[in-house]
Amino acid sequence: MHLTAFDDSQALAEWLAEHVAGRLRSAIESRGNATLAVSGGSTPRMFFKTLSAKELDWEKVCVTLVDERWVATSSNRSNQKLVTIDLLQDKAAKAGFLSLYQPDREPHEVRLIEKDLRALLPLDVVVLGMGNDGHTASLFPGGDNLALATRDDCDLSVVEMNAPDAAEPRVTLTLPVICGARDLVLHIEGDEKREVLDDASETLDPAKLPIAHVISKCPDLRVVWAP
Ligand code: 6PG
């Protein structure tokens, strides 16, 4: 794990947007297209806006989410809504988007998109967030599918997840997909999250703080932090 501390959110957003844009450009140059999976929540908004203005061949980029809340895309809880409003705008409006949510279906039916998701692997860039309870993507402490989603030999890319502290049913990319990314970044802000990260790095107890799975299984993890 390599940690970079920035002076403030804006400096972090600018660095991260340039980093991700650079990785997407290189992927397009090498393979003709690029894939990016991002997190929801409130932390990535400034990064999304900055990235959406970057000059690159966005029509060759497919964006998806590392996790989704199983709510209508019109809901303010929807990560897809957030990405549509903050990222798939400006120059990035030309990017493709693979939704993890399917209206009128149950969360376990997310497995119907397994084939579409698998076609994008390995993902070129994954940007994770983290909650103060140590969850990342929707790998929640106490999650009913946490053991399945974090098995090294899990052959699913995406699974449903219910957890006591998640306000609604979730779906999440699995650990092998996250750790299999060509470039993996954890974006966190604030002192509390820094303490949770330090705690997870020291105790490496993934049942309590699932981010510990990522720390121990993804040695190239790059953490970016701002106060
Ligand atoms: C989600 C996210 C989740 C998020 C953390 C941090 O849908 O909830 O993808 O994993 O990254 O909860 O959220 P904040 O940025 O709001 O603190």
Residues whose N, C-alpha, C, O or C-beta is under 5 A from the ligand:
A	BS01	6PG	S39 G40 G41 S42 T43 P44 D67 N79 G129 M130 G131 H135 T136 A137 S138
